[in-house]
Amino acid sequence: MKLLPLFLRRPIEAVYERRLATGLAGLPRPQHVGIMLDGNRRWARKEGLADVRDGYRAGGAKVTEFLTWCTAAGIERVTLFMLSDDNLGRPAEQLGPLIEIIEQTVRDITAEGRPWEVQVIGSLDMLPGASARVLKEATATTAGRGGPKVDVAVGYGGRREIVDAVKSAFQEHIAAGGDPAELAERFDIDDISRHLYSPTADHTDFIIRTSGEQRLSGFLLWQSAYAEMHWVDCYWPAFRHVDFLRALRSYANRERRFGK
């Protein structure tokens, strides 16, 4: 079956989007959404682009659009998985351009007039060159904006985050003159939650992954204990508003049990 011409598809899709948006009125919404921006290179190859970095550029440009959708939907916090700690082992000729695109994306979402309070989470000390400084300086300008919170996960690994949280809890306790054995005896869930990279985001409601892959790949392992998952077949640069609305509809139609 042939696809409808673009000039016919767009009006039909616009009507469908409006129906989806109307149907979501009054239904439960996630307050913290984590999204895995997957499939940039595969999208570039599918589109016949000679330089796969064009896929990352298209993916970076999609981020501002996605955050705008989230803000309009009343979502209070978003975590963007942009680069894992495992990705830092890629060859320099691949990693360098990718980090430059991430830096530009962060500059875009932190620009004057944007509503979001942005911070970068992950093992920033593992980033090459001055990248960590560039990212921190860009996000520092957003402090106090009062808008939705956005965590940009760069050089991030969920297992590493948990290890770092445990270390941080013990370091804090020892620095205050406490006995490590005493902390070990009473160590609890809250001790880790308070020392995550983003302690105020110690749980997430909803995780979306594009590209058709159905795994977490180390993303928000602690925070996702009771998160709902949503897998999208399209690659991240091709993710549309209608895909986002369908994801919200999927979330709204679920009965969250929290282990009960």
C-alpha positions as CSV (number, residue, x, y, z in Angstrom):
1,M,0.0,0.0,0.0
2,K,1.4,3.3,-1.1
3,L,1.8,6.1,1.4
4,L,-0.4,9.2,1.0
5,P,1.3,12.2,-0.5
6,L,2.8,14.5,2.1
7,F,0.3,17.3,1.4
8,L,-2.5,14.9,2.3
9,R,-0.7,13.2,5.2
10,R,0.1,16.4,7.2
11,P,-3.5,17.6,7.6
12,I,-4.6,14.0,8.6
13,E,-1.8,13.7,11.1
14,A,-2.7,17.1,12.6
15,V,-6.3,16.0,13.1
16,Y,-5.1,12.8,14.7
17,E,-2.7,14.7,17.0
18,R,-5.5,16.9,18.2
19,R,-7.7,13.9,18.9
20,L,-4.8,12.3,20.9
21,A,-4.2,15.5,22.9
22,T,-7.9,15.9,23.6
23,G,-8.2,12.3,24.8
24,L,-5.3,12.8,27.3
25,A,-7.1,15.7,29.1
26,G,-7.6,14.8,32.8
27,L,-5.6,11.5,32.5
28,P,-2.5,10.7,34.7
29,R,0.8,12.2,33.5
30,P,4.3,11.1,34.4
31,Q,6.1,13.8,36.4
32,H,9.6,12.5,35.7
33,V,10.3,11.1,32.2
34,G,13.6,9.6,31.2
35,I,14.3,9.2,27.5
36,M,17.0,7.3,25.7
37,L,17.9,9.1,22.5
38,D,18.8,6.1,20.5
39,G,19.3,5.4,16.8
40,N,21.0,8.6,15.5
41,R,23.6,6.8,13.4
42,R,21.1,4.3,12.1
43,W,18.8,7.1,11.1
44,A,21.6,8.8,9.1
45,R,22.4,5.5,7.3
46,K,18.7,5.0,6.5
47,E,18.5,8.5,5.1
48,G,21.5,7.8,2.9
49,L,23.7,10.4,4.6
50,A,27.4,9.9,4.0
51,D,28.4,11.4,7.4
52,V,26.7,9.6,10.4
53,R,27.5,12.7,12.5
54,D,24.6,14.3,10.6
55,G,22.4,11.8,12.6
56,Y,23.7,13.2,15.9
57,R,23.2,16.8,14.6
58,A,19.5,15.9,13.8
59,G,19.1,14.2,17.1
60,G,20.5,17.2,18.9
61,A,18.1,19.5,17.2
62,K,15.2,17.3,18.2
63,V,16.0,17.8,21.9
64,T,14.7,21.3,22.2
65,E,11.5,20.3,20.4
66,F,11.0,17.3,22.7
67,L,11.5,19.4,25.9
68,T,8.9,21.9,24.5
69,W,6.4,19.1,24.2
70,C,7.2,17.9,27.7
71,T,6.7,21.4,29.1
72,A,3.4,21.8,27.3
73,A,2.3,18.4,28.8
74,G,3.1,19.6,32.3
75,I,6.0,17.2,32.9
76,E,8.1,18.5,35.7
77,R,11.4,16.7,35.1
78,V,13.1,15.1,32.1
79,T,16.3,13.1,32.0
80,L,18.0,12.9,28.6
81,F,20.4,9.9,28.1
82,M,22.9,11.4,25.6
83,L,26.2,9.6,26.3
84,S,26.9,6.5,28.4
85,D,30.1,5.9,30.3
86,D,30.6,2.9,27.9
87,N,30.4,5.3,24.9
88,L,33.5,7.0,26.3
89,G,35.6,4.1,25.0
90,R,34.8,4.9,21.4
91,P,37.6,6.0,19.1
92,A,38.6,9.7,19.4
93,E,37.5,10.4,15.8
94,Q,33.9,9.3,16.7
95,L,33.8,10.6,20.3
96,G,35.1,14.1,19.7
97,P,32.4,15.2,17.2
98,L,29.7,13.6,19.3
99,I,30.7,15.5,22.4
100,E,30.9,18.7,20.4
101,I,27.3,18.1,19.3
102,I,26.3,17.4,22.9
103,E,27.9,20.7,24.0
104,Q,26.0,22.6,21.3
105,T,22.7,20.9,22.3
106,V,23.3,21.9,25.9
107,R,24.0,25.5,24.8
108,D,20.7,25.5,22.9
109,I,18.6,24.3,25.7
110,T,20.3,26.6,28.2
111,A,20.1,29.7,26.0
112,E,18.6,32.9,27.4
113,G,14.8,32.7,27.2
114,R,14.6,29.0,27.7
115,P,12.5,28.0,30.7
116,W,14.4,24.9,31.8
117,E,16.7,24.5,34.8
118,V,19.4,22.2,33.4
119,Q,22.2,20.2,35.0
120,V,24.6,17.6,33.6
121,I,24.8,14.3,35.4
122,G,27.4,11.5,35.0
123,S,31.1,11.0,35.4
124,L,32.2,14.3,34.0
125,D,35.8,13.8,35.1
126,M,36.0,11.1,32.4
127,L,35.2,13.5,29.6
128,P,38.0,14.6,27.3
129,G,39.5,18.1,27.4
130,A,37.5,21.0,28.6
131,S,34.1,19.4,27.9
132,A,33.1,19.1,31.5
133,R,33.9,22.8,32.1
134,V,31.9,23.9,29.0
135,L,28.9,21.9,30.1
136,K,29.0,23.1,33.7
137,E,29.3,26.7,32.6
138,A,26.4,26.4,30.2
139,T,24.1,24.8,32.8
140,A,25.1,27.2,35.6
141,T,23.3,30.0,33.8
142,T,19.9,28.2,34.2
143,A,20.0,28.1,38.1
144,G,16.9,29.7,39.5
145,R,14.8,29.9,36.4
146,G,12.0,28.0,38.1
147,G,10.9,26.0,35.1
148,P,10.9,22.2,34.6
149,K,14.1,20.4,35.6
150,V,16.2,18.8,32.9
151,D,19.1,16.4,33.7
152,V,21.4,15.7,30.8
153,A,23.2,12.4,31.3
154,V,26.7,12.5,29.8
155,G,29.3,9.9,30.5
156,Y,26.6,8.3,32.6
157,G,26.2,4.8,33.8
158,G,23.6,3.6,36.3
159,R,25.9,1.1,38.1
160,R,28.6,3.7,38.4
161,E,26.1,6.2,39.8
162,I,25.1,3.7,42.6
163,V,28.8,3.1,43.4
164,D,29.5,6.8,43.5
165,A,26.4,7.3,45.8
166,V,27.7,4.8,48.3
167,K,31.2,6.3,48.3
168,S,29.7,9.8,48.7
169,A,27.6,8.7,51.7
170,F,30.6,7.2,53.5
171,Q,32.8,10.2,52.7
172,E,30.2,12.6,54.1
173,H,29.8,10.5,57.2
174,I,33.5,10.2,57.8
175,A,34.1,13.9,57.2
176,A,31.6,14.6,59.9
177,G,33.6,12.5,62.3
178,G,31.4,9.4,62.1
179,D,32.4,5.8,62.3
180,P,32.2,3.9,59.0
181,A,31.2,0.7,60.8
182,E,28.3,2.5,62.4
183,L,27.1,3.8,58.9
184,A,27.5,0.3,57.4
185,E,25.3,-1.1,60.2
186,R,22.4,1.3,59.5
187,F,23.0,1.9,55.8
188,D,19.6,2.1,54.0
189,I,17.9,3.0,50.7
190,D,17.7,6.7,51.6
191,D,21.5,6.9,52.0
192,I,21.9,6.1,48.3
193,S,18.9,8.2,47.1
194,R,20.3,11.3,48.9
195,H,23.7,10.9,47.1
196,L,22.6,10.2,43.5
197,Y,23.9,12.6,40.9
198,S,20.5,14.3,41.0
199,P,19.2,13.6,44.5
200,T,15.8,15.2,43.9
201,A,15.2,12.8,41.1
202,D,15.5,9.6,43.1
203,H,12.7,7.9,41.1
204,T,11.2,8.2,37.6
205,D,7.7,7.4,36.4
206,F,8.3,6.7,32.7
207,I,11.2,5.7,30.5
208,I,11.0,6.0,26.7
209,R,13.5,4.4,24.4
210,T,13.6,5.0,20.6
211,S,15.0,2.8,17.8
212,G,13.1,-0.4,18.8
213,E,15.7,-1.6,21.3
214,Q,14.1,-3.0,24.5
215,R,16.7,-2.7,27.2
216,L,17.8,-0.1,29.8
217,S,21.5,-0.2,28.9
218,G,22.4,1.1,32.4
219,F,20.0,4.1,32.3
220,L,18.6,5.2,35.7
221,L,19.0,1.8,37.2
222,W,18.2,3.0,40.8
223,Q,15.5,5.5,39.8
224,S,13.6,3.1,37.5
225,A,12.6,0.5,40.1
226,Y,8.9,1.0,39.4
227,A,9.1,3.0,36.2
228,E,6.8,2.2,33.3
229,M,8.7,1.4,30.1
230,H,7.7,2.4,26.5
231,W,9.6,1.3,23.4
232,V,9.3,3.2,20.2
233,D,10.3,1.7,16.8
234,C,11.4,4.9,15.1
235,Y,14.9,6.3,15.4
236,W,15.4,9.4,17.7
237,P,15.7,12.0,14.9
238,A,12.4,10.8,13.4
239,F,10.5,10.9,16.8
240,R,7.4,13.0,16.3
241,H,4.9,14.8,18.5
242,V,2.4,12.1,17.7
243,D,4.8,9.4,19.0
244,F,5.1,11.4,22.2
245,L,1.4,11.7,22.6
246,R,1.0,7.9,22.0
247,A,3.6,7.3,24.7
248,L,1.6,9.5,27.2
249,R,-1.5,7.6,26.2
250,S,0.2,4.3,26.9
251,Y,1.3,5.6,30.3
252,A,-2.2,6.9,31.2
253,N,-3.8,3.5,30.4
254,R,-1.6,1.5,32.8
255,E,-2.4,0.6,36.3
256,R,0.7,1.3,38.4
257,R,0.9,-1.3,41.2
258,F,4.3,-0.4,42.8
259,G,4.9,-4.1,43.7
260,K,1.5,-4.4,45.4
